[in-house]
Every structure is written in structure tokens, then in C-alpha cells.
Amino acid sequence: MMMSFPFRDVINEYYAKDISKKIKSTFKAKGESGKHVASSPPYGYLKDSEDKNQWVIDEVAAPIVRRIFRMTLEGYGPYQIATQLSAEHIPIPAYHQSQLGVGLWQSREIKNPYKWQSSTIAHILQKHEYLGHTVNFKTRKHFKDKKSHYVDKGQWLIFEDTHEPIIDQETFDNVQRIRRQIKRYPDGWGEAHPLTGLIYCAGCGGKMYVHRVNNGKRVPMYVCGNYAKQPVGTLCQSAHRIKADHVMEIAAKTIREVVKYANLDKERFVEEMQSHIEDRQTVDFTEQKKRMTVCEKRIGELEMLIAKIYEDNALRKLSDKRYTMLYNQYEGEQEQLQGELDGYKTEQAQYENDRKSAARFLKLVERYSNAEEISTVMLNEFVEKIVVHERDHKCKNRFCRKRL
């Protein structure tokens, strides 16, 4: 006796859904175990020929990745970097990977194999994988359009030190800071000033932007961006105008003095930095860790309670109204505890990062001990923020300067 077509279709659909569910379950388990779930490594890495779950550095592409990060530290934006790489006929990531027989573009036509896009540069600059970390579940398929969408960073699973890094943590952090601070396009004369993104107004806390006085000398001046917004003087009462050369002079002098002081007695310098960090630390981590244990235990208990009421509701032992009330109560408490737990983890991570900062700063000092000029890279690595105050008193003397 032959199976009827409608019934066979139902069986086939059930079988397909079951297979799909098993594949998703396997994929999730793989990602949660710390293995790479991406179909191909990012530009700069290749799969190990002996172990496909491991990534190794691509000796051709990795230097390009390092150069992109370096150029960002030098003050170049994604568009400028893309233009430079295109002019040098450096293969774009898709074409490079297709030539190696990897990636998603192996069977597709690439019309402009040497035409870099600023979006490609920006995407490279934000990848945590270059730190040597495995980052899983950055995207989720939406049930409406069945397409992958990026999710919040808090939902990522990050496994540290799973492969050799291309970029060190300090460089990566500085680049992210620069990307947040600096406009993504150069100023009117083609190049961003070395101090762009570093200078802030003490009056309103806003950013200060460079203007060049067009009197034949093109003298760069920094002005508060909020002062000129209409009506003028409402958001900030003063433009806090200051010559960029004066700021560069003070910044260069400060950096040289710090380098000189650190080199006099490196061990004492590290001790002083560590002592400063300890003095700023007001959180009792012993008590905090105890509280974290309580939170984690309670979150686990709430998860079991949610599963229990779901089962009771499915078996009609618990009404829908009661189930909804309990579910909202448990979920609300769980979210509150998770938020508290995440806050503790952030504080502890920041503290550990501060403790390591002394050693990183000492390496930075050693790197630039013999530097004769203050470059844009040095400024971005040494300086996080420069705050400009209004001068103490007004004067007509042309040598009167504003203080930092």
C-alpha cells in the first residue's frame, strides 16, 4: 500500500525540521566549547592544514592588517587607508582569499580585485579575532527574514588566547579610542592634525576642532565645537581658542619628561604607578566575589524554576495567568542579578587592566626612549585626553597663552 502524498509531505517536513534542529544544536555546542564556528577565518588568518579547528597567521595578509592599524594610529581614516592600499594594487581580502581557495568568493566574480572600500577597513579595525581571541555568535538569524543580523557585544561568546595574535591589546585599544574620537574624514586641507580627537573643552566637556587661520600662514587653531552652535555661546560661553603649536609644545615636553623620569628608576616608577592604582581602588573585591557567587547561584535556581513552571503550565498544572505572573517575576529578578553580576565583572576587568597598565606603559617608554620627534603615533599612544581651560585673565599681549 502506497503512502498518501499529504501524509508523506508531513513526514518529510517533520524529518527536515528534526535534522535542522540537530544541526543547530551541534553548531551551538561547538561554539560554546570555544571552537571556531565561522566557515572561514578572517583576513590575516588561515586554517591550519593539520587541524582545521585551528587558525594560523597568513604571512601575506597579516602585515597588511598590522599596517591598517598602524596607519590609524598615524591619524589616517578608513577612506584614506583604502585609497592608499588601492593605489598600491594590494588585493582586497575577498580576492586574496579566493586565490587561496578559501572564503565565500571562490566561485564569484570579483570585478575590482584591488579596489578597497572604507567599510572593509572599518570592519578589520573592530575585529577582536586579531587579538588572538575566538569570538562566536556575533550574529543571529532573525525569524522574520531568516537573515543573519549582528547582536549586541554582550551576547558574544569570547574565548581568549586561542590562536596567535596579529595585534597587541594596547594597539587595539588605542585604535578603538581613536575611532570613537576622530571624525572619519580629514579637514579642509586634506590631512587631520595630529591632535585631532585628543583635545576637549574644560567648560562644556565637548570636543575641540582644528581651524586654520587663512592668512597665508595657515596657523592651526583649536576651537570648542559647541561654542559656535546657534545661538552662539549658549552651549559653551567661550571658544577656548588655542594654537595647536602651543599644545604640541606642552604635550611634547610632558612626554619627554615622563620618559626621562621613568628611565631614571624603572622599578620605582612601576611601584609608584601600582600604588596610585591601589589608592584609587575603593571596591572590596573580597566581598564583591562573595556577592558574585550568591548571584550566580540564584540565577541558576531561577533558571530551574522557570523550566519547572513551563513544564507545569504545559501539563495544565499551572494556569496561564499564574504562569505569566511567575515567569515575569523570575525573569525580572534574573535580569537584575545578571546586570549586577556584569557590573562586578566589568569593575574587576578594569582593575586588572589598570594593574597591567604599568608594565605596558614601561614598554611604551622603552620603545620611545630615543625618539627625537613627537609623532602622531606617539601622541595617540601616550595621550588619552587634553583638556583646555579658559585663560586665568584676559590680556592684549600677543604672548599671553591659555593654560591647559
Summary of the structure (lengths in Angstrom):
residues: 404
radius of gyration: 27.9
end to end distance: 91.6
largest distance: 106.5
contacts: 1039
relative contact order: 0.08
helix: 51%
strand: 10%
